[in-house]
Amino acid sequence: MSVRAAASAPAEGVRVESAGGVVRLVLDRPPLNVLDAPTLEALTAALDRAARHSDTRAVLLTARGRAFCAGVDVAAHAPDRAPEMIRLFGRAIRALLAQEVPVVAAVRGAALGGGCELALACDVVLASEGARFGQPEVRVGALPPAAAALLPRRVGPSAAMDLVLSGRTVDAGEALRLGLASRVVPEEELEEAAGAYAADLASLSRPVLALAKRAVREGAAGPVGAALDRADRLYLEELLELEDAAEGISAFLEKRPPVWKDA
């Protein structure tokens, strides 16, 4: 496993740190990390760079300040600015979704509007006990395009409709029950827990994780029978062609740690 250890100064509201195969992206516009055009462009660029590096094994999206992200600047929703905002925000969401490696979000405080949508585009969401999630766009005469596409896949159509139409905010406990959050941890343990989770993923086989991620995503779409067929094909036609698939079984049977070749 190749390892990079580096950190960058905040570039227009985003700080990038890389170590042990984990690319840590920190939203750095405290206290609320409201998203503006430069921040969205910086986030997309950082995600594009992470996707191009073969030694990126996991991405961790977190934030500095008392909120994960309170969403996009409300002024950017005005009719003359909305098209550019939708374009830039859509690029950031697509860059998150395009990552082959697992993407983990660490949510402390508010994840509202665009902040909630960023979390929805991640594979795993670790939330602090004080975290809050919501899509309040309807209350300012707007709607959340990314949430409209992603929320039903995460929480089901009924809960998604409730959250989008009411604009209400849910606490960490309800987020966990709905499926918005994957795990809830004590406030003071969030950063350590998220870092450990991402590091554990980074210790596994990159191509195996990529195929597993594809299988789960494709399993969530369409009829279950077709999803089972696609998952079987991924296993038989792609997973079994990987050297790491054979290595994982051999290591288990030989009672030794696996040595991943990422091949």
N, C-alpha and C positions, 0 to 999 in steps of 0.2 A: 504494500500500500504506500503510495507516495503521500507525503504530508507537506502542506504549506502552512506557514505561520506568519501571518501578516495582518496589518490593520491600516485602515485609511482614515484620514480626517473626514469629518462630515462633509459630504458633497451635496449641497442644496438640501439638507435635511435628512440625509441617509448616511449612516456610518457602516462601513463594511469591515468585518474581521474574519480571517480565515485561519483555522488551525485544525489539524487532525482530520482533514477531509470535510469538516463542517464549515460552511459559509454562513456567518452570522450577520444578518442585515438588521440594523437598529434604526428605527424611525427616530429622528433626533430633532424634533421641533417642539420641545416641551413648552407648557405643561400638557397640552392636549393633542399634540402631533397632528394638527389639522393639515390636510393634504392640499397643496397648491401645485401649479403646473411644474415648477422646477423640481419639487420633491417627487412627483409622479415620474418625471423623466429620469431622475436619478435612480429611483427604485427599479424601473424597467431596465435601465442600462446595467445595473448591478446584477439583476436576475439573468439578463442575456449573457453577461460575462461568466456567471456561475455555470450556466448551461453549457458553455463552450469548453469548460475545463474538465478534462477526464478525471481529475482527482477530486472533483466535487462529489461527495458521497451523501450529503444531506444538507438541507438549507433550513436555517432557524430564523424566523421573522419575529422580532421583538421590538421593544420601544423604551425610550428614556422618558421619565416624567410620571405623572400620576395617572395618565390614561394611555391605553394602547394606541387608540386613534379615534378622535371624535368625528371623523368623516372628512369630506371634501368641503373646502371653503364655501359657505352658503352663497356668497356673492357670485361664485362661479356657475351657479344654477340659473342665472339671469339669461333670458333668451339670446342675447348677443354673445354670450360667453359659453353657453351650454354645449354647443357642438364640439368645441375644442376640448372642453372638460371631459365629455363623454369619450372622445377619441383617446385622450391621454390615459384616462382611468381604465378604459377597456384594454389598452395595450398592457398596462400593469397587471390586470387580472389575467390576461392571456399568457403573460410571461410566467406568472405563478403556475398556472395550469399546465404549461408546456414543460415544466421541469420533469425530467425522467426520474430523478432521485426523490426520496421523500422530503416533503416540506412541512415543517412543524411551526406552529404559531404559539407564542407565549403571551397570553393576554392578561394584563393587569389593568384594573380600572375599566373605563368605558371603551367599548368597541361598538361604535354607533355609526349608522349610515355606511359610508365607504369603508370605515374601519371594520365593521361587521362583515362587509363583503370581502375585504382582504382575508379575514380569518376563514370565511367560507371557501375561499380558493385554495386553502392549505389542506394538506392531507390529514393532519392531526392537530387538534387544538387543546393545549394545556392552559387552563384558566386558574387564576387565583380565586380564593374564596370571595373576594370583594369585586370580582369582575362583573360587568353588566353588558348585555348585548341588545341591539335593537336596530330597527330600520324605520326611523321617524320621518322619512321623506314626505309621506302624504301630508304631514302637518305643516309643511311649507309649500304645498302645492306641487309636489314632484313625485316620482316613483323611482325605485332602485332597480335598474336594468340587470345588473349582475346578480343581485339577490333573487330577482324573478326567475332567473335561469338556474341558480345554484341552490337556493333554499329548499325547493321541493325535493331535490335529490338528497338533501341532508336530513330534513325533518319530516318529509311527506307533504302532500298537497294541502291538507287541512290546516296543519300548524303553520305552513308557509303563508297561506292566505290570511290567517289570523294576524301574524306578525306584520305582514306588508300592509294590510288594510287598516289595522288599528294603530300602527306606529308605536306600539307599546315596547317598553324595555323589560327584559327578563334578567333575573339575577343568575349567579353561577349555578345554583342548584337546579333551577328550571332549565337552564341551558344544557346542563348535563342530562337531564331527563329527556329533553327534546332531541338531543343529538347534536346541538350546536357546539358543545364542548365534548372532548373525548375523555378528559380527566380534570378533576378539580383538586388543587393542592393548597396548603396554607400559604398565605401572602408572602411570608418571609422565605418560603422554600421554592418559589416559582422559578427564579432564574437558575438555581442549581438543578432543579428537577428537569427543566427544559434542556439545559446543557447536557445533562447526563443522558436524557432520552435521545437527543440528536447524536451524541457520541456513540451510544450503543448501536444505533442504526448505521452509523459510519463504519462500524467495525465489521459489518456484514458484507456479503458479496453484492457489489453494485449492480451487475446485470440481473442477478436473481431478484433483488429488490425492485428493479425497474419492471420486470415481468410480473411480479406479484402486484405491484401498483396498477399496472395495466389490467390485470385480471379482475381486480376488485372494481375498478372504474367501469369496465365493460360489463361486469356483472350487475351493476346498478342501473344499467340502461336496457330497456326492452324486455321482452318476455323471458321468464326464468329458463325455459328450455333452450332458447337460443344462447343465453348467457352461459349456461352449462357447456354447450357445444364449443363456444369460443374459449372458455377456460380450459377445456380438455385439449383443444388444439394448441393453445399457448404452452401447455405442459409438455405435450408429446412432440410438437414440431419445433419448439424454440428452447424451452427450458432444458430438455434432455440433450440438446446440442452443446450446452455450456460445459466447459471444464469444471466450473465451480459446482455444478450439480453433482458430478461424480465425486468431487473432493469432499463435499459436505457429507455424503453418505459414508465414504471411506473413513473420514475422520471420526464420525460417530461410532462406527463399528470397531475402529482401532483404538477408541477411547483416548483421542488426542485432539487438541485444538485444530480447527481447519486452517489451512493456509490458502486464502483466496487469491486467485490469479486474475480475477476480473476478466475472464475469457471463457 
